Amino acid sequence: MTPWERPTLDRERLVRRLPPVEYHRSPDEQQLFDEASLPASLPLMLRLDQEAEYLLCREIAEEALGAVPDPDDLPG
């Protein structure tokens, strides 16, 4: 590699090196997931608090729409 070349990342190799993800729910948590809709259960599965959920939704909206106004900039 020459000094002006950037190293590349082999993503497939990196993912293969990751350990498998295992998750075992407790019985009461299983019931909660069974009764909840997908939008309600995703934050629970990811263990997101309200602020992290907002930031995730905002990031997805910015990716989809290109720009998202700040709540303070909205009229009303």
N, CA, C, O and CB atoms as a CASP TS submission, in Angstrom:
PFRMAT TS
TARGET T0000
AUTHOR 0000-0000-0000
METHOD Language model
MODEL 1
PARENT N/A
ATOM      1  N   MET     1       0.854  -1.176   0.000  1.00  0.00           N
ATOM      2  CA  MET     1       0.000   0.000   0.000  1.00  0.00           C
ATOM      3  C   MET     1       0.897   1.235   0.000  1.00  0.00           C
ATOM      4  O   MET     1       1.851   1.322   0.772  1.00  0.00           O
ATOM      5  CB  MET     1      -0.970   0.001   1.229  1.00  0.00           C
ATOM      6  N   THR     2       0.585   2.167  -0.856  1.00  0.00           N
ATOM      7  CA  THR     2       1.352   3.401  -0.939  1.00  0.00           C
ATOM      8  C   THR     2       0.807   4.415   0.057  1.00  0.00           C
ATOM      9  O   THR     2      -0.320   4.268   0.529  1.00  0.00           O
ATOM     10  CB  THR     2       1.318   3.972  -2.369  1.00  0.00           C
ATOM     11  N   PRO     3       1.583   5.438   0.384  1.00  0.00           N
ATOM     12  CA  PRO     3       1.136   6.415   1.399  1.00  0.00           C
ATOM     13  C   PRO     3      -0.150   7.146   1.042  1.00  0.00           C
ATOM     14  O   PRO     3      -0.844   7.608   1.948  1.00  0.00           O
ATOM     15  CB  PRO     3       2.212   7.429   1.627  1.00  0.00           C
ATOM     16  N   TRP     4      -0.499   7.271  -0.228  1.00  0.00           N
ATOM     17  CA  TRP     4      -1.705   8.011  -0.601  1.00  0.00           C
ATOM     18  C   TRP     4      -2.928   7.117  -0.785  1.00  0.00           C
ATOM     19  O   TRP     4      -4.009   7.616  -1.100  1.00  0.00           O
ATOM     20  CB  TRP     4      -1.456   8.777  -1.868  1.00  0.00           C
ATOM     21  N   GLU     5      -2.778   5.813  -0.594  1.00  0.00           N
ATOM     22  CA  GLU     5      -3.920   4.906  -0.689  1.00  0.00           C
ATOM     23  C   GLU     5      -4.554   4.714   0.682  1.00  0.00           C
ATOM     24  O   GLU     5      -3.865   4.607   1.697  1.00  0.00           O
ATOM     25  CB  GLU     5      -3.490   3.548  -1.275  1.00  0.00           C
ATOM     26  N   ARG     6      -5.874   4.673   0.686  1.00  0.00           N
ATOM     27  CA  ARG     6      -6.598   4.428   1.939  1.00  0.00           C
ATOM     28  C   ARG     6      -6.806   2.936   2.102  1.00  0.00           C
ATOM     29  O   ARG     6      -7.078   2.238   1.125  1.00  0.00           O
ATOM     30  CB  ARG     6      -7.963   5.178   1.962  1.00  0.00           C
ATOM     31  N   PRO     7      -6.681   2.439   3.319  1.00  0.00           N
ATOM     32  CA  PRO     7      -6.969   1.012   3.526  1.00  0.00           C
ATOM     33  C   PRO     7      -8.454   0.737   3.296  1.00  0.00           C
ATOM     34  O   PRO     7      -9.299   1.598   3.540  1.00  0.00           O
ATOM     35  CB  PRO     7      -6.555   0.569   4.957  1.00  0.00           C
ATOM     36  N   THR     8      -8.758  -0.462   2.827  1.00  0.00           N
ATOM     37  CA  THR     8     -10.154  -0.829   2.600  1.00  0.00           C
ATOM     38  C   THR     8     -10.607  -1.774   3.699  1.00  0.00           C
ATOM     39  O   THR     8      -9.800  -2.431   4.356  1.00  0.00           O
ATOM     40  CB  THR     8     -10.341  -1.481   1.204  1.00  0.00           C
ATOM     41  N   LEU     9     -11.891  -1.824   3.877  1.00  0.00           N
ATOM     42  CA  LEU     9     -12.483  -2.656   4.917  1.00  0.00           C
ATOM     43  C   LEU     9     -13.210  -3.820   4.260  1.00  0.00           C
ATOM     44  O   LEU     9     -14.076  -3.617   3.409  1.00  0.00           O
ATOM     45  CB  LEU     9     -13.450  -1.832   5.813  1.00  0.00           C
ATOM     46  N   ASP    10     -12.861  -5.031   4.653  1.00  0.00           N
ATOM     47  CA  ASP    10     -13.544  -6.223   4.151  1.00  0.00           C
ATOM     48  C   ASP    10     -14.707  -6.500   5.097  1.00  0.00           C
ATOM     49  O   ASP    10     -14.548  -7.198   6.098  1.00  0.00           O
ATOM     50  CB  ASP    10     -12.566  -7.466   4.053  1.00  0.00           C
ATOM     51  N   ARG    11     -15.876  -5.951   4.777  1.00  0.00           N
ATOM     52  CA  ARG    11     -17.031  -6.035   5.676  1.00  0.00           C
ATOM     53  C   ARG    11     -17.518  -7.461   5.862  1.00  0.00           C
ATOM     54  O   ARG    11     -17.878  -7.848   6.974  1.00  0.00           O
ATOM     55  CB  ARG    11     -18.161  -5.181   5.149  1.00  0.00           C
ATOM     56  N   GLU    12     -17.536  -8.245   4.797  1.00  0.00           N
ATOM     57  CA  GLU    12     -18.005  -9.629   4.918  1.00  0.00           C
ATOM     58  C   GLU    12     -17.113 -10.413   5.873  1.00  0.00           C
ATOM     59  O   GLU    12     -17.609 -11.180   6.699  1.00  0.00           O
ATOM     60  CB  GLU    12     -18.038 -10.314   3.536  1.00  0.00           C
ATOM     61  N   ARG    13     -15.821 -10.229   5.766  1.00  0.00           N
ATOM     62  CA  ARG    13     -14.887 -10.924   6.667  1.00  0.00           C
ATOM     63  C   ARG    13     -15.088 -10.457   8.111  1.00  0.00           C
ATOM     64  O   ARG    13     -15.048 -11.256   9.046  1.00  0.00           O
ATOM     65  CB  ARG    13     -13.418 -10.680   6.226  1.00  0.00           C
ATOM     66  N   LEU    14     -15.302  -9.174   8.273  1.00  0.00           N
ATOM     67  CA  LEU    14     -15.525  -8.627   9.603  1.00  0.00           C
ATOM     68  C   LEU    14     -16.797  -9.200  10.225  1.00  0.00           C
ATOM     69  O   LEU    14     -16.791  -9.572  11.399  1.00  0.00           O
ATOM     70  CB  LEU    14     -15.607  -7.101   9.543  1.00  0.00           C
ATOM     71  N   VAL    15     -17.879  -9.277   9.466  1.00  0.00           N
ATOM     72  CA  VAL    15     -19.141  -9.821   9.971  1.00  0.00           C
ATOM     73  C   VAL    15     -18.989 -11.295  10.318  1.00  0.00           C
ATOM     74  O   VAL    15     -19.538 -11.752  11.320  1.00  0.00           O
ATOM     75  CB  VAL    15     -20.264  -9.634   8.938  1.00  0.00           C
ATOM     76  N   ARG    16     -18.252 -12.043   9.505  1.00  0.00           N
ATOM     77  CA  ARG    16     -18.036 -13.473   9.797  1.00  0.00           C
ATOM     78  C   ARG    16     -17.300 -13.672  11.114  1.00  0.00           C
ATOM     79  O   ARG    16     -17.464 -14.708  11.758  1.00  0.00           O
ATOM     80  CB  ARG    16     -17.248 -14.137   8.661  1.00  0.00           C
ATOM     81  N   ARG    17     -16.497 -12.707  11.523  1.00  0.00           N
ATOM     82  CA  ARG    17     -15.731 -12.824  12.767  1.00  0.00           C
ATOM     83  C   ARG    17     -16.563 -12.531  14.012  1.00  0.00           C
ATOM     84  O   ARG    17     -16.166 -12.875  15.126  1.00  0.00           O
ATOM     85  CB  ARG    17     -14.548 -11.892  12.727  1.00  0.00           C
ATOM     86  N   LEU    18     -17.715 -11.896  13.820  1.00  0.00           N
ATOM     87  CA  LEU    18     -18.563 -11.570  14.966  1.00  0.00           C
ATOM     88  C   LEU    18     -19.185 -12.830  15.549  1.00  0.00           C
ATOM     89  O   LEU    18     -19.550 -13.743  14.808  1.00  0.00           O
ATOM     90  CB  LEU    18     -19.661 -10.576  14.559  1.00  0.00           C
ATOM     91  N   PRO    19     -19.308 -12.888  16.864  1.00  0.00           N
ATOM     92  CA  PRO    19     -19.966 -14.057  17.464  1.00  0.00           C
ATOM     93  C   PRO    19     -21.463 -14.022  17.175  1.00  0.00           C
ATOM     94  O   PRO    19     -22.031 -12.949  16.974  1.00  0.00           O
ATOM     95  CB  PRO    19     -19.715 -14.106  18.995  1.00  0.00           C
ATOM     96  N   PRO    20     -22.101 -15.185  17.154  1.00  0.00           N
ATOM     97  CA  PRO    20     -23.549 -15.198  16.931  1.00  0.00           C
ATOM     98  C   PRO    20     -24.273 -14.498  18.082  1.00  0.00           C
ATOM     99  O   PRO    20     -23.837 -14.555  19.232  1.00  0.00           O
ATOM    100  CB  PRO    20     -24.063 -16.647  16.778  1.00  0.00           C
ATOM    101  N   VAL    21     -25.363 -13.851  17.759  1.00  0.00           N
ATOM    102  CA  VAL    21     -26.147 -13.135  18.760  1.00  0.00           C
ATOM    103  C   VAL    21     -27.180 -14.088  19.343  1.00  0.00           C
ATOM    104  O   VAL    21     -27.939 -14.722  18.609  1.00  0.00           O
ATOM    105  CB  VAL    21     -26.833 -11.876  18.146  1.00  0.00           C
ATOM    106  N   GLU    22     -27.203 -14.183  20.652  1.00  0.00           N
ATOM    107  CA  GLU    22     -28.185 -15.025  21.333  1.00  0.00           C
ATOM    108  C   GLU    22     -28.936 -14.168  22.342  1.00  0.00           C
ATOM    109  O   GLU    22     -28.346 -13.368  23.067  1.00  0.00           O
ATOM    110  CB  GLU    22     -27.502 -16.245  22.034  1.00  0.00           C
ATOM    111  N   TYR    23     -30.232 -14.353  22.370  1.00  0.00           N
ATOM    112  CA  TYR    23     -31.048 -13.598  23.310  1.00  0.00           C
ATOM    113  C   TYR    23     -32.161 -14.501  23.802  1.00  0.00           C
ATOM    114  O   TYR    23     -32.881 -15.106  23.008  1.00  0.00           O
ATOM    115  CB  TYR    23     -31.620 -12.305  22.660  1.00  0.00           C
ATOM    116  N   HIS    24     -32.298 -14.589  25.108  1.00  0.00           N
ATOM    117  CA  HIS    24     -33.339 -15.425  25.705  1.00  0.00           C
ATOM    118  C   HIS    24     -34.222 -14.536  26.571  1.00  0.00           C
ATOM    119  O   HIS    24     -33.755 -13.930  27.536  1.00  0.00           O
ATOM    120  CB  HIS    24     -32.720 -16.599  26.545  1.00  0.00           C
ATOM    121  N   ARG    25     -35.493 -14.465  26.222  1.00  0.00           N
ATOM    122  CA  ARG    25     -36.429 -13.618  26.962  1.00  0.00           C
ATOM    123  C   ARG    25     -36.969 -14.346  28.178  1.00  0.00           C
ATOM    124  O   ARG    25     -37.106 -15.570  28.190  1.00  0.00           O
ATOM    125  CB  ARG    25     -37.582 -13.173  26.062  1.00  0.00           C
ATOM    126  N   SER    26     -37.270 -13.568  29.190  1.00  0.00           N
ATOM    127  CA  SER    26     -37.954 -14.128  30.347  1.00  0.00           C
ATOM    128  C   SER    26     -39.419 -14.333  29.962  1.00  0.00           C
ATOM    129  O   SER    26     -39.894 -13.683  29.031  1.00  0.00           O
ATOM    130  CB  SER    26     -37.813 -13.195  31.608  1.00  0.00           C
ATOM    131  N   PRO    27     -40.152 -15.216  30.648  1.00  0.00           N
ATOM    132  CA  PRO    27     -41.550 -15.495  30.277  1.00  0.00           C
ATOM    133  C   PRO    27     -42.444 -14.254  30.249  1.00  0.00           C
ATOM    134  O   PRO    27     -43.267 -14.120  29.344  1.00  0.00           O
ATOM    135  CB  PRO    27     -42.135 -16.495  31.236  1.00  0.00           C
ATOM    136  N   ASP    28     -42.303 -13.342  31.219  1.00  0.00           N
ATOM    137  CA  ASP    28     -43.154 -12.147  31.210  1.00  0.00           C
ATOM    138  C   ASP    28     -42.799 -11.222  30.049  1.00  0.00           C
ATOM    139  O   ASP    28     -43.671 -10.564  29.483  1.00  0.00           O
ATOM    140  CB  ASP    28     -43.026 -11.392  32.539  1.00  0.00           C
ATOM    141  N   GLU    29     -41.529 -11.176  29.704  1.00  0.00           N
ATOM    142  CA  GLU    29     -41.104 -10.372  28.568  1.00  0.00           C
ATOM    143  C   GLU    29     -41.639 -10.983  27.267  1.00  0.00           C
ATOM    144  O   GLU    29     -42.014 -10.255  26.349  1.00  0.00           O
ATOM    145  CB  GLU    29     -39.557 -10.261  28.527  1.00  0.00           C
ATOM    146  N   GLN    30     -41.675 -12.308  27.190  1.00  0.00           N
ATOM    147  CA  GLN    30     -42.217 -12.993  26.014  1.00  0.00           C
ATOM    148  C   GLN    30     -43.680 -12.614  25.805  1.00  0.00           C
ATOM    149  O   GLN    30     -44.101 -12.362  24.676  1.00  0.00           O
ATOM    150  CB  GLN    30     -42.077 -14.524  26.162  1.00  0.00           C
ATOM    151  N   GLN    31     -44.448 -12.572  26.878  1.00  0.00           N
ATOM    152  CA  GLN    31     -45.863 -12.210  26.777  1.00  0.00           C
ATOM    153  C   GLN    31     -46.004 -10.772  26.275  1.00  0.00           C
ATOM    154  O   GLN    31     -46.874 -10.481  25.454  1.00  0.00           O
ATOM    155  CB  GLN    31     -46.570 -12.375  28.147  1.00  0.00           C
ATOM    156  N   LEU    32     -45.152  -9.881  26.768  1.00  0.00           N
ATOM    157  CA  LEU    32     -45.191  -8.488  26.334  1.00  0.00           C
ATOM    158  C   LEU    32     -44.934  -8.391  24.834  1.00  0.00           C
ATOM    159  O   LEU    32     -45.628  -7.655  24.132  1.00  0.00           O
ATOM    160  CB  LEU    32     -44.159  -7.651  27.108  1.00  0.00           C
ATOM    161  N   PHE    33     -43.935  -9.134  24.336  1.00  0.00           N
ATOM    162  CA  PHE    33     -43.636  -9.115  22.911  1.00  0.00           C
ATOM    163  C   PHE    33     -44.766  -9.738  22.097  1.00  0.00           C
ATOM    164  O   PHE    33     -45.074  -9.261  21.004  1.00  0.00           O
ATOM    165  CB  PHE    33     -42.329  -9.849  22.637  1.00  0.00           C
ATOM    166  N   ASP    34     -45.377 -10.781  22.607  1.00  0.00           N
ATOM    167  CA  ASP    34     -46.468 -11.438  21.885  1.00  0.00           C
ATOM    168  C   ASP    34     -47.676 -10.519  21.736  1.00  0.00           C
ATOM    169  O   ASP    34     -48.378 -10.578  20.726  1.00  0.00           O
ATOM    170  CB  ASP    34     -46.877 -12.722  22.602  1.00  0.00           C
ATOM    171  N   GLU    35     -47.921  -9.680  22.723  1.00  0.00           N
ATOM    172  CA  GLU    35     -49.095  -8.813  22.716  1.00  0.00           C
ATOM    173  C   GLU    35     -48.837  -7.453  22.069  1.00  0.00           C
ATOM    174  O   GLU    35     -49.786  -6.749  21.725  1.00  0.00           O
ATOM    175  CB  GLU    35     -49.580  -8.612  24.121  1.00  0.00           C
ATOM    176  N   ALA    36     -47.589  -7.079  21.902  1.00  0.00           N
ATOM    177  CA  ALA    36     -47.258  -5.754  21.373  1.00  0.00           C
ATOM    178  C   ALA    36     -47.161  -5.787  19.849  1.00  0.00           C
ATOM    179  O   ALA    36     -46.822  -6.811  19.256  1.00  0.00           O
ATOM    180  CB  ALA    36     -45.935  -5.247  21.978  1.00  0.00           C
ATOM    181  N   SER    37     -47.462  -4.659  19.236  1.00  0.00           N
ATOM    182  CA  SER    37     -47.294  -4.532  17.791  1.00  0.00           C
ATOM    183  C   SER    37     -45.807  -4.356  17.481  1.00  0.00           C
ATOM    184  O   SER    37     -45.012  -4.087  18.381  1.00  0.00           O
ATOM    185  CB  SER    37     -48.127  -3.333  17.230  1.00  0.00           C
ATOM    186  N   LEU    38     -45.438  -4.507  16.227  1.00  0.00           N
ATOM    187  CA  LEU    38     -44.040  -4.369  15.834  1.00  0.00           C
ATOM    188  C   LEU    38     -43.473  -2.997  16.202  1.00  0.00           C
ATOM    189  O   LEU    38     -42.390  -2.937  16.783  1.00  0.00           O
ATOM    190  CB  LEU    38     -43.896  -4.604  14.340  1.00  0.00           C
ATOM    191  N   PRO    39     -44.168  -1.874  15.883  1.00  0.00           N
ATOM    192  CA  PRO    39     -43.607  -0.576  16.273  1.00  0.00           C
ATOM    193  C   PRO    39     -43.420  -0.430  17.783  1.00  0.00           C
ATOM    194  O   PRO    39     -42.502   0.260  18.227  1.00  0.00           O
ATOM    195  CB  PRO    39     -44.500   0.534  15.771  1.00  0.00           C
ATOM    196  N   ALA    40     -44.270  -1.065  18.563  1.00  0.00           N
ATOM    197  CA  ALA    40     -44.137  -0.968  20.017  1.00  0.00           C
ATOM    198  C   ALA    40     -43.050  -1.895  20.542  1.00  0.00           C
ATOM    199  O   ALA    40     -42.400  -1.583  21.539  1.00  0.00           O
ATOM    200  CB  ALA    40     -45.465  -1.291  20.693  1.00  0.00           C
ATOM    201  N   SER    41     -42.845  -3.032  19.882  1.00  0.00           N
ATOM    202  CA  SER    41     -41.890  -3.999  20.415  1.00  0.00           C
ATOM    203  C   SER    41     -40.451  -3.750  19.959  1.00  0.00           C
ATOM    204  O   SER    41     -39.519  -4.190  20.632  1.00  0.00           O
ATOM    205  CB  SER    41     -42.305  -5.383  20.014  1.00  0.00           C
ATOM    206  N   LEU    42     -40.243  -3.053  18.828  1.00  0.00           N
ATOM    207  CA  LEU    42     -38.875  -2.792  18.386  1.00  0.00           C
ATOM    208  C   LEU    42     -38.055  -2.023  19.420  1.00  0.00           C
ATOM    209  O   LEU    42     -36.947  -2.454  19.741  1.00  0.00           O
ATOM    210  CB  LEU    42     -38.897  -2.024  17.087  1.00  0.00           C
ATOM    211  N   PRO    43     -38.548  -0.907  19.955  1.00  0.00           N
ATOM    212  CA  PRO    43     -37.763  -0.217  20.987  1.00  0.00           C
ATOM    213  C   PRO    43     -37.505  -1.102  22.213  1.00  0.00           C
ATOM    214  O   PRO    43     -36.451  -0.998  22.841  1.00  0.00           O
ATOM    215  CB  PRO    43     -38.483   1.058  21.419  1.00  0.00           C
ATOM    216  N   LEU    44     -38.457  -1.964  22.549  1.00  0.00           N
ATOM    217  CA  LEU    44     -38.256  -2.872  23.679  1.00  0.00           C
ATOM    218  C   LEU    44     -37.143  -3.871  23.381  1.00  0.00           C
ATOM    219  O   LEU    44     -36.300  -4.142  24.236  1.00  0.00           O
ATOM    220  CB  LEU    44     -39.558  -3.615  24.009  1.00  0.00           C
ATOM    221  N   MET    45     -37.143  -4.420  22.163  1.00  0.00           N
ATOM    222  CA  MET    45     -36.115  -5.389  21.792  1.00  0.00           C
ATOM    223  C   MET    45     -34.733  -4.754  21.793  1.00  0.00           C
ATOM    224  O   MET    45     -33.753  -5.388  22.183  1.00  0.00           O
ATOM    225  CB  MET    45     -36.414  -5.983  20.422  1.00  0.00           C
ATOM    226  N   LEU    46     -34.658  -3.501  21.356  1.00  0.00           N
ATOM    227  CA  LEU    46     -33.378  -2.806  21.285  1.00  0.00           C
ATOM    228  C   LEU    46     -33.004  -2.128  22.596  1.00  0.00           C
ATOM    229  O   LEU    46     -31.920  -1.560  22.728  1.00  0.00           O
ATOM    230  CB  LEU    46     -33.413  -1.785  20.181  1.00  0.00           C
ATOM    231  N   ARG    47     -33.915  -2.196  23.563  1.00  0.00           N
ATOM    232  CA  ARG    47     -33.718  -1.561  24.870  1.00  0.00           C
ATOM    233  C   ARG    47     -33.407  -0.064  24.721  1.00  0.00           C
ATOM    234  O   ARG    47     -32.474   0.460  25.330  1.00  0.00           O
ATOM    235  CB  ARG    47     -32.579  -2.263  25.637  1.00  0.00           C
ATOM    236  N   LEU    48     -34.217   0.602  23.893  1.00  0.00           N
ATOM    237  CA  LEU    48     -34.048   2.029  23.664  1.00  0.00           C
ATOM    238  C   LEU    48     -34.832   2.829  24.692  1.00  0.00           C
ATOM    239  O   LEU    48     -35.981   2.511  24.996  1.00  0.00           O
ATOM    240  CB  LEU    48     -34.491   2.403  22.247  1.00  0.00           C
ATOM    241  N   ASP    49     -34.203   3.869  25.224  1.00  0.00           N
ATOM    242  CA  ASP    49     -34.963   4.791  26.053  1.00  0.00           C
ATOM    243  C   ASP    49     -35.624   5.808  25.115  1.00  0.00           C
ATOM    244  O   ASP    49     -35.413   5.758  23.903  1.00  0.00           O
ATOM    245  CB  ASP    49     -34.042   5.499  27.127  1.00  0.00           C
ATOM    246  N   GLN    50     -36.400   6.706  25.654  1.00  0.00           N
ATOM    247  CA  GLN    50     -37.181   7.631  24.831  1.00  0.00           C
ATOM    248  C   GLN    50     -36.280   8.524  23.972  1.00  0.00           C
ATOM    249  O   GLN    50     -36.586   8.771  22.805  1.00  0.00           O
ATOM    250  CB  GLN    50     -38.076   8.496  25.721  1.00  0.00           C
ATOM    251  N   GLU    51     -35.182   9.005  24.538  1.00  0.00           N
ATOM    252  CA  GLU    51     -34.287   9.878  23.778  1.00  0.00           C
ATOM    253  C   GLU    51     -33.596   9.114  22.645  1.00  0.00           C
ATOM    254  O   GLU    51     -33.493   9.621  21.528  1.00  0.00           O
ATOM    255  CB  GLU    51     -33.237  10.503  24.709  1.00  0.00           C
ATOM    256  N   ALA    52     -33.126   7.902  22.929  1.00  0.00           N
ATOM    257  CA  ALA    52     -32.473   7.099  21.894  1.00  0.00           C
ATOM    258  C   ALA    52     -33.458   6.739  20.784  1.00  0.00           C
ATOM    259  O   ALA    52     -33.091   6.708  19.609  1.00  0.00           O
ATOM    260  CB  ALA    52     -31.872   5.820  22.505  1.00  0.00           C
ATOM    261  N   GLU    53     -34.704   6.470  21.155  1.00  0.00           N
ATOM    262  CA  GLU    53     -35.734   6.160  20.154  1.00  0.00           C
ATOM    263  C   GLU    53     -35.978   7.376  19.257  1.00  0.00           C
ATOM    264  O   GLU    53     -36.098   7.234  18.040  1.00  0.00           O
ATOM    265  CB  GLU    53     -37.058   5.723  20.843  1.00  0.00           C
ATOM    266  N   TYR    54     -36.053   8.573  19.857  1.00  0.00           N
ATOM    267  CA  TYR    54     -36.243   9.798  19.081  1.00  0.00           C
ATOM    268  C   TYR    54     -35.078  10.010  18.113  1.00  0.00           C
ATOM    269  O   TYR    54     -35.291  10.318  16.941  1.00  0.00           O
ATOM    270  CB  TYR    54     -36.387  11.012  20.017  1.00  0.00           C
ATOM    271  N   LEU    55     -33.844   9.845  18.607  1.00  0.00           N
ATOM    272  CA  LEU    55     -32.673  10.061  17.760  1.00  0.00           C
ATOM    273  C   LEU    55     -32.616   9.050  16.617  1.00  0.00           C
ATOM    274  O   LEU    55     -32.237   9.398  15.499  1.00  0.00           O
ATOM    275  CB  LEU    55     -31.396   9.978  18.594  1.00  0.00           C
ATOM    276  N   LEU    56     -32.987   7.809  16.892  1.00  0.00           N
ATOM    277  CA  LEU    56     -33.019   6.786  15.848  1.00  0.00           C
ATOM    278  C   LEU    56     -34.056   7.146  14.781  1.00  0.00           C
ATOM    279  O   LEU    56     -33.769   7.071  13.586  1.00  0.00           O
ATOM    280  CB  LEU    56     -33.332   5.401  16.457  1.00  0.00           C
ATOM    281  N   CYS    57     -35.256   7.534  15.209  1.00  0.00           N
ATOM    282  CA  CYS    57     -36.307   7.923  14.261  1.00  0.00           C
ATOM    283  C   CYS    57     -35.882   9.141  13.450  1.00  0.00           C
ATOM    284  O   CYS    57     -36.153   9.220  12.251  1.00  0.00           O
ATOM    285  CB  CYS    57     -37.622   8.216  15.002  1.00  0.00           C
ATOM    286  N   ARG    58     -35.226  10.078  14.095  1.00  0.00           N
ATOM    287  CA  ARG    58     -34.763  11.279  13.400  1.00  0.00           C
ATOM    288  C   ARG    58     -33.709  10.933  12.352  1.00  0.00           C
ATOM    289  O   ARG    58     -33.730  11.467  11.243  1.00  0.00           O
ATOM    290  CB  ARG    58     -34.197  12.292  14.403  1.00  0.00           C
ATOM    291  N   GLU    59     -32.795  10.046  12.705  1.00  0.00           N
ATOM    292  CA  GLU    59     -31.756   9.630  11.760  1.00  0.00           C
ATOM    293  C   GLU    59     -32.368   8.923  10.545  1.00  0.00           C
ATOM    294  O   GLU    59     -31.945   9.149   9.412  1.00  0.00           O
ATOM    295  CB  GLU    59     -30.740   8.704  12.456  1.00  0.00           C
ATOM    296  N   ILE    60     -33.355   8.076  10.788  1.00  0.00           N
ATOM    297  CA  ILE    60     -34.031   7.380   9.691  1.00  0.00           C
ATOM    298  C   ILE    60     -34.768   8.386   8.807  1.00  0.00           C
ATOM    299  O   ILE    60     -34.732   8.280   7.581  1.00  0.00           O
ATOM    300  CB  ILE    60     -35.019   6.318  10.240  1.00  0.00           C
ATOM    301  N   ALA    61     -35.436   9.359   9.427  1.00  0.00           N
ATOM    302  CA  ALA    61     -36.151  10.382   8.661  1.00  0.00           C
ATOM    303  C   ALA    61     -35.182  11.223   7.831  1.00  0.00           C
ATOM    304  O   ALA    61     -35.476  11.541   6.678  1.00  0.00           O
ATOM    305  CB  ALA    61     -36.962  11.288   9.604  1.00  0.00           C
ATOM    306  N   GLU    62     -34.035  11.586   8.398  1.00  0.00           N
ATOM    307  CA  GLU    62     -33.045  12.364   7.653  1.00  0.00           C
ATOM    308  C   GLU    62     -32.518  11.573   6.466  1.00  0.00           C
ATOM    309  O   GLU    62     -32.309  12.128   5.388  1.00  0.00           O
ATOM    310  CB  GLU    62     -31.885  12.777   8.568  1.00  0.00           C
ATOM    311  N   GLU    63     -32.304  10.278   6.663  1.00  0.00           N
ATOM    312  CA  GLU    63     -31.833   9.424   5.567  1.00  0.00           C
ATOM    313  C   GLU    63     -32.888   9.349   4.461  1.00  0.00           C
ATOM    314  O   GLU    63     -32.559   9.407   3.277  1.00  0.00           O
ATOM    315  CB  GLU    63     -31.498   8.004   6.088  1.00  0.00           C
ATOM    316  N   ALA    64     -34.143   9.220   4.853  1.00  0.00           N
ATOM    317  CA  ALA    64     -35.221   9.073   3.869  1.00  0.00           C
ATOM    318  C   ALA    64     -35.583  10.395   3.191  1.00  0.00           C
ATOM    319  O   ALA    64     -35.866  10.426   1.993  1.00  0.00           O
ATOM    320  CB  ALA    64     -36.453   8.493   4.538  1.00  0.00           C
ATOM    321  N   LEU    65     -35.574  11.488   3.963  1.00  0.00           N
ATOM    322  CA  LEU    65     -36.059  12.769   3.445  1.00  0.00           C
ATOM    323  C   LEU    65     -34.957  13.745   3.066  1.00  0.00           C
ATOM    324  O   LEU    65     -35.208  14.716   2.351  1.00  0.00           O
ATOM    325  CB  LEU    65     -36.943  13.408   4.455  1.00  0.00           C
ATOM    326  N   GLY    66     -33.749  13.500   3.533  1.00  0.00           N
ATOM    327  CA  GLY    66     -32.646  14.403   3.242  1.00  0.00           C
ATOM    328  C   GLY    66     -32.429  15.440   4.329  1.00  0.00           C
ATOM    329  O   GLY    66     -31.283  15.741   4.665  1.00  0.00           O
ATOM    330  N   ALA    67     -33.489  15.991   4.885  1.00  0.00           N
ATOM    331  CA  ALA    67     -33.387  16.990   5.953  1.00  0.00           C
ATOM    332  C   ALA    67     -34.655  16.938   6.791  1.00  0.00           C
ATOM    333  O   ALA    67     -35.750  16.700   6.281  1.00  0.00           O
ATOM    334  CB  ALA    67     -33.164  18.422   5.371  1.00  0.00           C
ATOM    335  N   VAL    68     -34.486  17.165   8.075  1.00  0.00           N
ATOM    336  CA  VAL    68     -35.613  17.161   9.010  1.00  0.00           C
ATOM    337  C   VAL    68     -35.463  18.387   9.904  1.00  0.00           C
ATOM    338  O   VAL    68     -34.398  18.589  10.488  1.00  0.00           O
ATOM    339  CB  VAL    68     -35.665  15.828   9.862  1.00  0.00           C
ATOM    340  N   PRO    69     -36.519  19.219  10.027  1.00  0.00           N
ATOM    341  CA  PRO    69     -36.403  20.410  10.874  1.00  0.00           C
ATOM    342  C   PRO    69     -36.338  20.038  12.355  1.00  0.00           C
ATOM    343  O   PRO    69     -36.855  19.004  12.778  1.00  0.00           O
ATOM    344  CB  PRO    69     -37.583  21.355  10.625  1.00  0.00           C
ATOM    345  N   ASP    70     -35.700  20.894  13.118  1.00  0.00           N
ATOM    346  CA  ASP    70     -35.685  20.706  14.568  1.00  0.00           C
ATOM    347  C   ASP    70     -37.073  21.015  15.116  1.00  0.00           C
ATOM    348  O   ASP    70     -37.760  21.883  14.578  1.00  0.00           O
ATOM    349  CB  ASP    70     -34.605  21.609  15.244  1.00  0.00           C
ATOM    350  N   PRO    71     -37.502  20.331  16.171  1.00  0.00           N
ATOM    351  CA  PRO    71     -38.832  20.583  16.734  1.00  0.00           C
ATOM    352  C   PRO    71     -39.035  22.041  17.142  1.00  0.00           C
ATOM    353  O   PRO    71     -40.145  22.562  17.035  1.00  0.00           O
ATOM    354  CB  PRO    71     -39.059  19.687  17.934  1.00  0.00           C
ATOM    355  N   ASP    72     -37.976  22.705  17.608  1.00  0.00           N
ATOM    356  CA  ASP    72     -38.093  24.102  18.032  1.00  0.00           C
ATOM    357  C   ASP    72     -38.332  25.044  16.852  1.00  0.00           C
ATOM    358  O   ASP    72     -38.839  26.151  17.036  1.00  0.00           O
ATOM    359  CB  ASP    72     -36.837  24.526  18.780  1.00  0.00           C
ATOM    360  N   ASP    73     -37.968  24.611  15.639  1.00  0.00           N
ATOM    361  CA  ASP    73     -38.126  25.450  14.451  1.00  0.00           C
ATOM    362  C   ASP    73     -39.512  25.337  13.823  1.00  0.00           C
ATOM    363  O   ASP    73     -39.837  26.087  12.903  1.00  0.00           O
ATOM    364  CB  ASP    73     -37.081  25.086  13.427  1.00  0.00           C
ATOM    365  N   LEU    74     -40.327  24.412  14.308  1.00  0.00           N
ATOM    366  CA  LEU    74     -41.656  24.208  13.733  1.00  0.00           C
ATOM    367  C   LEU    74     -42.635  25.245  14.273  1.00  0.00           C
ATOM    368  O   LEU    74     -42.556  25.613  15.445  1.00  0.00           O
ATOM    369  CB  LEU    74     -42.165  22.786  14.033  1.00  0.00           C
ATOM    370  N   PRO    75     -43.559  25.724  13.435  1.00  0.00           N
ATOM    371  CA  PRO    75     -44.544  26.697  13.918  1.00  0.00           C
ATOM    372  C   PRO    75     -45.549  26.044  14.864  1.00  0.00           C
ATOM    373  O   PRO    75     -45.845  24.854  14.753  1.00  0.00           O
ATOM    374  CB  PRO    75     -45.282  27.344  12.736  1.00  0.00           C
ATOM    375  N   GLY    76     -46.054  26.827  15.776  1.00  0.00           N
ATOM    376  CA  GLY    76     -47.127  26.341  16.638  1.00  0.00           C
ATOM    377  C   GLY    76     -46.643  26.032  17.960  1.00  0.00           C
ATOM    378  O   GLY    76     -47.418  25.609  18.818  1.00  0.00           O
TER
END
